Amino acid sequence: MSLLIIIPTYNEKYNLEKLTEKVFSLGRDDINILVVDDNSPDGTGELADSLAAENKKISVLHRDKKEGLGKAYLDGFRYAIKNSDAEYIMGMDADFSHDPVYIPRFLEEIRGFDIVVGSRYYGGRISIVNWPLSRLILSYGASVYVRLFTGLTLRDPTSGFRCFRRCVIENLLENDIISDGYAFLIEINYICSKMGFSIKEIPITFYERDKGLSKMYASRAVFDAIFIVWKVRFKKYGKVLLPCKSSGSSGTPR
């Protein structure tokens, strides 16, 4: 099961090397990493190049400037499809908010589904460490709002820790994605749902970063969620060119 992990970075010099070490400490030969750096002024891009020179399992995509999480992921997706034969493509943060220890569980579950999402709100429990109550309320409220107005059944539609079958990414790239930031995560969930891909949530614990500055502010995430919901509801999606062949009973797009 070959996996490519896409890690968008901006000023993650203090986290990137430790994160890659932890990923490879899992002892799996089928995992590769793509760092997508937005011209970080702290030297993250140069560090990524150094790591790639030492480890052939690491690749680096340099972008000219910071344009948002969505554009970074889309460029990463395009690079992955063009330059990798990975069966599965994962997205995760560089700041240890997403613990690599969950990666084997993702790879186990993706055998029967098209997409696996790491959920902070799984089974009625909230698994977030070191968030202030105000941010937690805003984040959880946004997830409820998104579910209500999109019809998505995901408990955590803004989670960035997720794994896709390759063919899901190929189909996503055929659709006109209009959002950026954390609203991008909502939009691609909505597109995948409209295309009929099977989605599985698994429980994770989300950790607030302990070094560097957070890329996400709860108030901005809520603002993005409110407006992207109405945009996607009136936009036509669902262009499926390459059906997936998952082992799950509902893994083929309708």
C-alpha positions in Angstrom: 0.0 0.0 0.0 2.0 3.0 -1.2 1.2 6.3 0.5 2.2 9.8 -0.2 1.8 12.3 2.6 1.4 15.9 1.6 2.6 18.4 4.2 1.9 22.1 3.5 4.4 24.3 5.3 4.9 28.0 6.1 7.4 28.8 8.8 7.6 25.2 10.1 11.4 25.0 10.5 11.1 23.9 14.2 8.7 21.1 13.4 9.4 19.7 10.0 12.5 17.5 10.7 11.0 16.0 13.9 7.8 15.3 12.0 9.4 13.5 9.2 11.5 11.5 11.6 8.4 10.4 13.5 6.6 9.4 10.3 9.5 7.2 9.1 9.9 5.8 12.6 6.7 3.9 11.9 9.0 1.5 10.0 6.9 1.3 6.8 8.7 1.2 3.5 5.6 2.2 1.6 5.4 5.8 2.9 6.8 8.9 1.1 6.5 12.6 2.0 5.9 15.6 -0.2 6.6 19.0 1.5 4.8 21.9 -0.2 6.5 25.1 1.0 5.1 28.6 0.5 8.5 30.3 0.3 8.8 30.4 4.1 11.0 33.2 5.3 12.3 31.1 8.3 14.1 28.7 6.0 11.7 25.8 6.0 12.1 25.4 2.3 15.9 25.1 2.5 15.5 22.6 5.4 13.1 20.6 3.3 15.6 20.5 0.5 18.3 19.3 2.9 16.1 16.5 4.2 15.2 15.5 0.7 18.9 15.3 -0.3 19.4 12.9 2.7 16.3 10.8 2.2 14.9 9.8 -1.3 11.5 9.3 0.3 11.1 13.0 0.7 10.2 15.4 -2.1 9.8 19.2 -2.0 7.5 21.4 -4.0 8.4 25.1 -3.7 5.7 27.7 -4.3 6.5 31.4 -4.9 4.4 32.8 -2.1 1.8 32.1 0.6 -1.6 31.7 -1.1 -3.5 29.7 1.4 -4.0 26.1 2.4 -6.3 25.2 -0.4 -4.0 26.3 -3.2 -1.1 24.6 -1.5 -3.0 21.3 -1.4 -4.2 21.6 -4.9 -0.6 22.1 -6.2 0.4 19.2 -4.0 -2.3 17.0 -5.4 -1.3 17.8 -9.0 2.3 17.1 -8.2 1.3 13.8 -6.6 -0.7 12.6 -9.6 2.0 13.7 -12.1 5.1 12.5 -10.2 4.0 9.7 -8.0 2.4 6.3 -8.4 1.1 6.3 -4.8 -2.2 4.4 -4.3 -3.1 6.7 -1.5 -2.6 10.4 -0.8 -2.8 11.9 2.7 -2.9 15.4 4.0 -1.6 16.4 7.4 -0.3 19.4 9.2 3.3 20.1 9.9 2.9 21.3 13.5 2.2 18.0 15.2 -1.5 18.8 15.5 -1.9 15.5 13.6 0.0 12.6 15.3 1.7 10.3 12.8 0.8 7.4 15.1 -2.6 7.3 13.5 -1.2 6.6 10.0 -1.4 2.8 10.2 -5.1 3.1 11.2 -5.8 5.3 8.2 -4.1 2.7 5.9 -6.1 -0.1 7.5 -9.5 1.7 7.0 -8.8 3.0 3.5 -8.9 -0.6 2.2 -12.7 -0.5 2.5 -13.4 3.2 1.8 -12.5 5.9 -0.7 -11.7 8.6 1.9 -10.8 8.3 5.6 -11.0 11.4 7.8 -9.5 11.8 11.3 -12.3 13.2 13.4 -11.9 15.4 16.5 -15.6 14.9 17.3 -16.0 11.2 16.9 -18.8 9.3 18.7 -20.0 12.4 20.6 -16.6 13.0 22.2 -14.4 16.1 21.7 -10.7 15.1 21.5 -8.8 18.4 21.3 -5.9 19.3 23.6 -5.0 22.8 24.7 -7.6 24.8 22.9 -9.4 27.7 24.8 -13.1 27.1 25.4 -14.0 30.0 23.0 -12.1 28.4 20.1 -13.6 25.0 20.8 -17.1 26.4 20.8 -16.6 28.2 17.6 -15.0 25.2 15.9 -17.7 22.8 17.0 -20.4 25.3 16.1 -19.0 25.6 12.6 -19.1 21.8 12.2 -22.7 21.7 13.2 -23.6 24.5 10.9 -21.8 22.8 7.9 -23.6 19.5 8.5 -27.0 21.3 8.8 -26.8 23.2 5.6 -24.8 20.8 3.3 -26.3 17.5 4.4 -22.9 16.1 5.1 -22.9 13.4 7.7 -19.3 14.0 8.8 -18.9 15.0 12.4 -15.7 16.9 11.6 -16.0 18.4 8.1 -13.0 20.8 8.7 -10.5 18.2 9.7 -7.3 18.4 7.6 -6.1 14.9 8.6 -7.4 12.7 5.9 -6.4 10.0 3.4 -7.7 9.6 -0.2 -7.6 6.9 -2.8 -5.6 8.2 -5.8 -8.7 8.1 -8.0 -10.5 10.5 -5.6 -7.8 13.1 -6.1 -7.9 12.6 -9.8 -11.6 13.3 -9.8 -11.3 16.2 -7.4 -8.9 17.9 -9.8 -11.5 17.7 -12.6 -13.8 19.9 -10.5 -13.7 23.7 -10.2 -12.8 24.3 -6.5 -13.6 27.8 -5.5 -12.5 28.1 -1.8 -9.3 28.4 0.1 -8.1 28.2 3.7 -10.1 25.8 5.9 -13.2 26.3 3.8 -11.3 24.3 1.2 -11.6 21.3 3.5 -15.4 21.7 3.7 -15.7 22.1 -0.1 -13.8 19.0 -1.0 -15.8 17.0 1.5 -19.0 18.3 -0.2 -17.7 17.5 -3.7 -16.7 14.0 -2.7 -20.1 13.4 -1.2 -21.8 14.6 -4.3 -19.7 12.3 -6.4 -20.7 9.4 -4.2 -17.4 8.5 -2.7 -17.5 6.5 0.5 -16.1 8.3 3.5 -15.1 6.8 6.9 -14.3 8.8 10.0 -11.9 7.5 12.7 -11.3 9.1 16.1 -8.1 11.1 16.6 -6.8 13.4 19.3 -5.9 16.9 18.0 -3.1 18.7 19.7 -2.6 22.4 19.6 0.9 23.3 18.3 3.5 24.0 21.0 6.0 25.8 18.7 5.5 28.4 16.0 2.3 30.3 15.1 -1.0 28.7 14.3 -2.2 28.9 10.7 -5.8 28.8 11.8 -8.0 31.1 13.8 -11.3 29.9 14.9 -13.2 33.1 14.0 -11.8 33.0 10.5 -12.7 29.3 10.1 -16.3 30.0 11.2 -16.5 33.0 8.8 -15.2 30.8 5.9 -17.6 28.0 6.8 -20.6 30.3 6.8 -20.0 31.7 3.3 -18.6 28.6 1.6 -21.7 26.6 2.5 -23.9 28.9 0.5 -21.5 29.0 -2.4 -21.2 25.3 -2.8 -24.9 24.6 -2.3 -25.6 26.5 -5.6 -22.6 25.2 -7.6 -22.7 22.1 -9.7 -20.1 19.5 -8.9 -19.8 15.8 -9.4 -17.8 15.3 -12.6 -16.6 11.7 -12.3 -14.2 10.4 -14.9 -12.4 7.6 -13.1 -14.5 5.5 -10.8 -12.8 4.1 -7.8 -12.6 0.4 -7.1 -12.6 0.1 -3.3 -13.2 -3.1 -1.4 -16.1 -1.4 0.5 -19.7 -2.0 -0.5 -20.3 1.7 -1.4 -16.9 2.6 -2.7 -17.9 3.3 -6.3 -19.2 6.8 -7.2 -22.8 6.9 -8.4 
